Every structure is written in structure tokens, then in C-alpha cells.
Amino acid sequence: MEDTLNSAGHRLRTLGWVALTAIAPIAWGSNYYVTKEFLPDGSALWGAAIRALPAGLVLLGLARKLPQGSWWWKSAVLGVLNIGAFFALIYVVAQLLPSGVAATTMAISAGVLMLFAWLLLGERPARWPLVGALLGFVGVGIMVFDAQAGIDILGIVLSLVAMVLSSAGFILTKRWSEGMPIIRVTAWQLVAGGAVLVPCALFVHGAPPELDLQAMAGFGYVSLIATAAAYLAWFTGLRHLPASSVGLIGLLNPVTGVLLGTLLAAESLGLQGLIGMGLVLGGVLLGLAKGSRRRSASAREASGRDAPAGESVETG
């Protein structure tokens, strides 16, 4: 009975971490639509800086702690990978591609996260998360090539570059941040990334663009919700869940992007797109459900091994 309760508690905790982590890809999926519809184009570096720096300063004010020791250079590295280069590339991608296509190309990060986690963390991908990721990739491919005209190849290439950089940064964050409060790690790299972007934006674009009320509201959303809140949720998920599971949850990014592009921006979504979206969601559910069961079974086995000699572990 006790073992059954422990297993149920483990599943509930895992579900809670999954739900929290899902905030990030859903917010990021909405970011493409907001950027395309509400933010000024032609100033990618300023757009990235205005997104990153306020979010970082807000979180730094809450964390009330500056980096120490090696975290100065680690914050700089993560700030460039996860924030500086990534945000600038995504800002351009959002202007070049339809919202749904921009989001779906980033979904390949599920597989790249698994690869980097294997190489850098020793987390060998389990069978079902891999199957779920492959199923999601098929769905992504179907959505991307769903008879949508005018897809800019440069946008696809830049999106893939951004995806590789951020995937490496996410895994390094997971590796380096053990034992460190997530809000501090998130704040430091957002501020570092924003600090790198500001002088680059001044050099490339000159003075920052004038913002009307619509643009200010848009930047408020992408900075506080799609950046500060989203990165806190994402890095928290990376700490408590395997990278393979987090990568699968990231597939909600394209689903959100396609839905918002279809419902709000009049982008086309036919039967082929619906089938692709179904495959993506099916891959997420399959990989997470099977992965959760496997981890629960492993926890029960560990509990049995750790039981004191002479005592039996109840199985209910």
C-alpha cells in the first residue's frame, strides 16, 4: 500500500513539473504571432535587447544576488547561447516566416536536446521518448510542408541555427546550475544576454526604434511572460525532469504557433496541418506517459533495494 501511494505521489509530482514546464513552449509559440503582428521590424537586435534586458532586471531584482566566481563567465556563455544570439535570430525568423512555420521548425530541438543531454549529461534517451520525438518530427514535417506559399529558406536556416544554439545552452544550464536557485541562474543569463545585445544594437541599428502603445504592450508581453516567466518555468522543468521529457514538452511550441497563426493571423491550416498537429500531440503524450511509467517503476525498484534487511516492501 505504501509503495502504491509513493508511486501515485511520484506521478502527481511529475505531472505538476510537466504542467509548469509546458508554460514555456506555449508562451514561446505565442511569441511568433506577437512579434509578427505587434512589434516593429527591421531592428532585430533592439527587439531582442528590449525583450531580454527588462526581463532579466525584473528577475535580478527578485533574486537580489549577483554572480560570483565562475558564474560570471558561465552567465556570459549562457547569455549568448540562450538569450543574445537566440533572441536576435528568432526576432528575424518571426519576420520572415509565418507564425506556424517559424514555431514548427524549432520543434526539432526535442531531438537535439536529447543528443546534447546524452553527450554532456550522460542521459541516454529512453525508447519511448525517442519514439515520441520521431512521431513529433513527422508531424512537424507535415505541418511545415502543408501547402503554404512563400516559405523563406533563409528563415528556416536561421531558425535551425537558433535551435541548435539554444539546445546547447539549455543543457549547459542544466549541467552547471545544480544546487543554484533557478531564479538567479535565469536572471543572470538574461541580463548578460541583454547587456551584449545593447551595444551590438547601437552599432548596427543606431538609436532604438520609437515604440507606440501597441509595440510597448507587445514588448511587455514577450519580455515578462514569454521570457521571464517562460524561462523560469523551462529551467525549473530541466532541473526536475529528464532532458528528453522536457524536449518533448517543447513540441507544444509549434502547436501553439500554428493555432494562433490560424485563428488570429488567418494563416491556412488544412487537413494535412491538423494531421501533423495530432501527430505532434500524440508524440508528446506517448513519450511523457511511457517515460513517467518507467521512472515510477525505477523508483519502486529503488525503494525495494533500499528497504532495511528483514523488512519487506509492501506492494498493495
N, C-alpha and C positions, 0 to 999 in steps of 0.2 A: 504493500500500500504506500509506504513511504517513498519507494522507488518510483511508483507511478506519479505521485504528487510532484516529486522532483523533476520528472520528465515533463509534466504539464507546465510546471513553473518555468522550465528552460525554454519551452516552446513559446510561452507568452512573452518572456523577455526578448527572445529573438524576434518575435512579431513586432514588438514595440520598437526595437532598433531598426527593423526593416521599414516601418512606417515613418520613423523620424528621418531616416536616410532618404526616403523617397521624396521628401520635401525638396531636396536639391535638384534632381533631374527635372522635376515638374516645373520648378522655378526657372531653371536654365532653358527648358523648352519654350517657356513663355517669353524669354528674353529676346529671341529672334524676332518675334512679332513686334514687341515693344520697340526694339531698336529700329526695325524697318519702317514702322508707322509713325513714331513719335520723336525720334532723335535725329539731329542734323547729320547729313552725310558729308563726306569729303574731309573729315577731321578725325580719322580713326584713332590716332594717338591721344588726342584730347578726350575723345569719347571713352577710351579705356582708362585714362587717368581720372576723369570725373567719376567713373564708376568705382574704381578701386580705392582711391585715397580717402574719400569721406567714410566709406565702409570700414576701412582699417582704423581710422582715427576714432570712430564711434566704439569699435571693439577694444581699441587700446585704452580708451577712457574707462571702459568697464573692467578691463584686465588689470590696469594700474601697475604694470610691470614692464620694464624694458628688457631686451635680450641681454644675456650675459655670456661671456666666454665664446664657445664655438657657435652659439646661436646667432651671433652677428652674421657670420658668413653663411650659415645654413639658411637663415631668413632671406638673405640676398639671393641665394641659389633658388630657393622655393618661390621667392617673389617673382623672379624672372620666368621660371617654368610655368607656374600655376597662374600667375597674375599678369605680369608685364607683357611678355610675348603672346601669351594665350589671349588676353583680352583684346589686344590690338588686332590680332588675326581674326578673332571672332567678330569684332566690330565690322571689319571689311567683308567677311563672309556673309554677315547678315544683310549687307547692302547688295551683294552680288547674287545671292540665291533666294529662291522662295523659302519662306519660313520652314515648311515641312521638309524640303530637301536639305537645308542647312542643318536642321536638327538630326535628320536620319543619318547623314554621313558621320556624325560624331558618335553614333551608336556602336561603331566598330571598336570604340575604346573598351568595350566589355572584354573582348579577346585580348587586346593589348595590355589591359590591366592584369589579366591572368598570366600573360607572358612575363611581364615585369615582376609580378609577385613571385613567380617561380624562380626567376633569375636572382632577384635581390632579397627576397624574404624566405625562400625555400618552401613556399606554399604551392605544392604540386596540385594542379587543377584536378578536382574530382570528376567522375564520369558524367554525372547528371548536370552539373553546372556547365560543363563543356557542351553537352547536347543542347541544353537550353540556349547557350550563346550561339551555337551554329544555327539553331532554329530561328533565333532573333536576327542573325545576319541575313538569312534567306528572306525574312520578312522585310528587313531594311532595303535589300536589293530590289524587292518587288515595289516598295513604295517609291524609291528613288527613280526607277525607270517606268513610272506609271504615266506614260504619255504626256509628260509635262514639257512644254516647249521652252526653248531659250535657257537651258541649263548652262551656266558658265563654268567651263572646265577649270579656270583659274580659281574660282570659288571652291570647287571640290578639292583641288590640290591644297589650298590654304587651310581648308577645314581639316584635312588629314594631317597636315603638319601640326596644327594646333592640338589635335587629338593625341598625337604621339608625345608632344612636349608635356601636356597636362597629365597624361597617364604616368609618365616617368616621375613627374613632380608629386603626384598623389601617393605613389608607392614609397618615394623617399620620405614624404611626410609621415606615413605610417611607420617607417623604419626608424626615423630619428625622434619622433615625438613621444615615444613610450615613457610614461611617468610624468609627462609635462601637461599642464592644463590646456585643453583644446582651444579655449578662447584666446590664450596667449599666442599659441602657435599660429592660429588663424590671423590674429591682429597683426603680428609681426610681419608675416609674408605679404599681407595686403598693403601695409604701409611701405614695405620695401619695394614691392612692385609698383605702387603708385609713385614713389619717390624717383624711381628710374624713368617712369613714363613722362613726368612733367618736363624735365629738361629736353628729352627727345621730342616732345610735342612742340615746345617752344622753338627748337631748331628747325623742325620740319614744317610746321604749320604757322609759326608766329604766334600772335595773341590768340587766346581761346575764343571760340565762337560765341556770338551773342545767343542767349537762350530765351525763348519765350516761355509762357506759362506751361504750354504743352510739353516742351522739352524738359523743363525743370521737373515737372511731375513724372515724366518718363525716367529721367535720371534718378529721381528719388526712389522709384520702384526698383530699377536694376541695381542700384547701389545698396539699399537697405534690405530688400527682400531677396533678389536674385544673386546677391553677392554676400553680404554679411550673414544673413540667416541661412542661406543655402550652403555656404562653405562650412559654417559651424555644424550643420546637420550632416554634411558629407564626411567631414573629418571625424566626427563622432561615430558615424557608421563604420568608417575604415578601422577605427580602434576596436570596435566590439564585434565586427563581422569579418569573415574571410574576404579577401580582396575579390575572389571570384563571385561571391554573392553581391558585393557592392557593385561590381561591374554589370551584373545582370539587372540590378535595380536601375542602373544608368540608362537602360533601354527605354525607360519611361520618358526620357528626354525627347526622342523623335515622335513618340505617340502624342505628347503634348504639343509639340511643334506643328505636327500635321493637323491635329484637331483645331488648334487656334487659327492656323492658316486657312483652313477650310471654312470654319464657322465665322471668323471675323474679317479675314482678308480676301474672301471669295476665291481662294486657290482651289483648283479642282481636286476632287478625291472620288475616284470611281470605284467600281467593284474590285479592281486589282489592288487599289490602295487599301481598301477595307480588309482584303485577304491578308495583305502584308502586315497591317496593324494587328490583326488577330494572331498571326504567327509570332510577332514580337511579344505580345502579351502572354501568349502561350509559352514561349520560351522562358520568360521571366518567372511565371508561376511554376513551371516544371522544374527549373533549376533551383529555385528557392525552396519549394516543397520537398523535393528529394534531398537537397542538401541539409535542410533542417532535420529531417528524419535521421539522416546519417549521423549528424552531430549529436542528436539526442541519444542514439544507440551507443555512440562512443562515450558519452557522459555516463550512461548506465554501466557500461563495462568498467570504466574507471572507478565508479563508485563501488562496484563489486570487488575490484582489486584492492581498493583502499580500506575495505572493511576489516576490523580487527580480527585476529586469528580466533577461531572458535565461534564467531558470530556469522550468521547468515544474513544475506541481503534480501529483504522481502521483495517479491515481485508482484504482489497483489493477487 
